Amino acid sequence: MKFLGGNFAPELVTQLRNYGKLMRIDKPIGTWLLLWPTLWALWLAGKGHPDPGLFVIFVLGVFIMRSAGCVLNDYVDRNIDPYVERTRTRPIASGAVLPMEALTLFAALGFIAIGLATMLNRPAQLLAVVAAGLTISYPFIKRFMSIPQFILGAAFGWAVPMAFAAQTGETPQLAWLVFGTALVWAVIYDTFYAMVDREDDRKVGVKSTALLFGDMDLFVIAGLQLIMLVALVFVGLRAGLGFWYFASVALVAGLMAYHQWLARERQPASCFSAFLHNRHIGLVVFIGIVLHYAFNP
């Protein structure tokens, strides 16, 4: 007891908190943005009745993979984050977590993800290999490509075909339509996110769609929002969804207009608010899907 009351225990708790910050446990927005398309897919693949075991595996998988991606991203950006206002206090950038500790944590999370993947069927396991590749490649892509948000979108949306494969043993056209919708959505919200760091990214040489689109950023985002709305309509038609779902799509259109209004002056804080508010879009679509199957069992 004396040992636990000494300096070791407080230091251990502090370091565990640093690891939690490295995994972004204190900032769950990324988990929500990754979770919603996964739940769309599970409910659509299961026609409103997803397998409970798969639900648990995919929810845990979302948390683990998002955390692993954050850890790897901060490790790769360890020499950049200290020069960006928003990221200079991150655990590795501030020296609270050593790079080797971060790699060890990433490996541990990776082993947990592998363990979860072994509980899935063969088609889903094969798709999980691609998911791992996308997660690992994203932090490096933004150094060489001006559209890293598309790679992030693919990584965040890849749980969609995995969910269909795990639930049904195949990836039908609907799965890829939902995946495409999730990809476009990720480009939308991550461009808002990139607009926050635009000037810092320009200085340190990190590429993003915010820099690529330039003064046309909000116009391009509006075009992507329209594409996403059309894609959501096609998802509903393909899946045979009804009133509740299409009402949710109409509400999503209103939310998108609100995001445009928030970011209209391109102030970093407003762009960040638009990014954060996108979690409501995923929730609204999910509610629409759930309500459809609740009233049409």
N, C-alpha and C positions, 0 to 999 in steps of 0.2 A: 504493500500500500504506500509505503514511503517512497518507493521507486516511482510509482505512478504519480505521486504528488510532487516529484522533482521537476527538473527542467525538461526531461525527455517527453513527457506526455503533452505539455503545451506546444512544444516544437513539432511534435508529430501531428497534432490537430491542425496547427497552422499550415504545415506542408500538405496535409490532405485537402485543406481548403484551397491551396494553390493548385493542386491537381484538379480539383473540381472546377476552378475558374478556367484552367487550361482546356477542360472538356466542355466549357460553357454551360455548366449545370445552372449557373446563376442567370443565364440568358437563354431561355428556352425557345426563343422565336424560331431558330433554325430547326428545332425538333418539330414544332408545329407545322412549319412549311413542308417538311419532309413527310410528316405523318398524314396530313390530309389526303394527298393523292393516293397514298397507300390504302387508306380506309375507303376511298372511293372505289378502288379496284377490288378490295376484298368484298365489299357489299354488292358490287355489280357482278363479280364472278360467282358469288354465292347466291345471287338473286335475292338479296335481302337476308340471307341466313348463312353467313360465313362460318367456317369451321372454328369453334372456340379455341382449339389448340393453335391453329394458324394465326388467329387474332393475337394471342399472347406472344407467339414467336415473332411476328412482324412488328408488334409494338416495341418489344425489347430490341429487335434488330434495328429499328429506326433510331432508338436512343443510342445504341452502341456504335452504329456506323456514323451517325452525326458527330458523336464525341470523338471517335477515331479520326474523322476528317478534320475536325478542329485542331486536334493535337498535332497532326501531320502538317497542317497548314501553318501553324505557328512555328513549328520547327523549321520549315522551309523558309519562312519569312523572318527568321530570327535576326537577320542583319538589315531588314527593311523596317520592321515595326517600330524600332526606337525613333525613327525619323518621321513617323506619321502620328499626328496629334491624337487620333482616336485609338491607336493601337500601342502607343509607347508604354502603357502601364500593364500590358499583358504579361503573364508570368515569366515567359522566357525572355522577352524584351527587357523586363525590369530586373532580371537576374534571380527572381524568386524560385524558378525551376531551371535546372541545368539541362542543356540539350540532350545529354545521354539519358536523363530521367524521362524526358519527353518521349524519346524513342522506345524506352522500356515500357512506358505506359501505352504507347501506340501498339506495340507488339502484344501486350496483355489484352487490349481491347480487340485486336485482330483475332487472337485465339478464341475469345468468347464468341465473336461473330462466326468463326468457323464452326464452333460447337453448335450454334443455332442453325447454321446451314445444313448440318448433318441430319437435322430433324425434318428436313424437307424432302420432297420427292426428287427424282433424278433431273427432270426438266428444270425445276427451280434451282437446283444446285448448280447446273451449268450456267444459268443466268446469273447466279451469285458470283461466279468467277468474273464475269464482265463488270458487275457492280463494284467489285474490289479494284479492278483495273481503273475504272472511272474515278473512284475515290482517291486512289494514289496519284493519278495523273493530273488532277485539277490544280493542285498548288504549283505545279511546274508550268502548266499550259499558259498561265497568265503572264509569263515572262516572254513568250514567243508569239502568242496570238492575240489579236485585238477583240476576239469574241469569247473570252473564257467563260462568260455567262452561259453560253450554249453547252459547254462541257459540264458546268455545274448543273444546268437543267437536266441533262442526260443522267447525271449521277443521282439527282434528287428524284427523278421520275422513274428510274430503273426498277424500283420496287413494284411498279405497276405490272409489267409483264411477269415479274417474279410471283406476284400475288395470284395472277390468273393461272400461271403454270402450277403453282402449289395447290390451288383450289380445284382446278379442272383438268390438269395434266396437259394443257395446251395453251397457246397464246393466240387467240382469235383476233380478227381485225379490230374488234372493239378494244382489246387490250392496247394495241398500238395507237389507236385513236386517242385513248385516255392518256397514254404516254406522251404523245405529241402535244396534247393540251397542257400537261404538267410541265413539259419542257418550255413551251412558250410562256407559261405563267412565271417560271423561274427567271427567264430573261427579263420579264417585266419588273418583278420585284427586286432582282439583283441589280438592275440598272439604276433604279431609285437608290439602292444602297451604294452603288459605285459613285453616284453623283455627290454623295457626302464627302468622299475622299478624292474627288477629281483633281484638285490642285496638288495635293500631296503625291498622288499616283503619278502625275506628270513629272514631278521633280525626281522621284526615285526610279522612274522607268517601268512601273507596273502598268500593264495594258488592261483596258476595260471597254465595255460598250459605251459607257458614259463619255470617255475620251473619243471613241470612234464616231459616235453620233453627233458630238459637239453641240452646236446651237439647235440642231434638229432633234435633240433628245426627247422632248415631250411629244413632238409630232410622231416620231418613230414608236415611242411607247404607246401612243394612242392607236397607231396602226396594229401593233401587236395585241393590244387589248381587244380590238375588233376581231382579229383572227382568233383569239381565245374564245370570245363569245360565240362566234360561228362554230368553232370546234365543240364547244359545250352543247350547242344545239344539235349537232350531228351525233354526239355521244347519246343524248337523250332519245333521238330518233332511232338510232341503231339498237339501243338497249330497250326500246319500247316503254320509256318512262312517260309519266303523265303530268298533270297540272302542277303538283307540288314541286317537281323538279324544275319545270320551266319557269315557275314563279321565282324559284331560287336564282335562276340564271338572270331574270329581269332585275332582281335585287343586286346581283353581282355587277350588272351594268351601272347601276346607281353608285355602287361603291367605287368602281373604277373612275367614274366622273369626279367623285369626291377626292380621289387620289391625285388626279390631274390638278384639281383646284388647290390642294395642299402644296403641291410642288411648283405652282405656277411661277414663283419668283426664284426658284432654284436655290433657296436658302438651305444650307446643310441640315439644319434641325428639321425643317419641313419635309425635306426629301427622306430623312430618316423616319419621320412619322408615317409617311406614305408607305415606306418599306414595311414597318412594323404592322401597319393596319391591314396588310395583305393577308395576315392570318385569318381575318374575318371572311375573306373570299373563300378560302378552303373550307371553313366551317359551314358557311351558307350552302355551298354546293353539297357538302356531306349531309346536311340536314334535309335538303331537297331529295336526295337519294333515299335516305332512311324513311322519310315520310311517304314517299311513293310506295315503298314495299310494305310499310305499316298499314296503309289503306288498301293495298292490293296484294294481300298475302298469297 
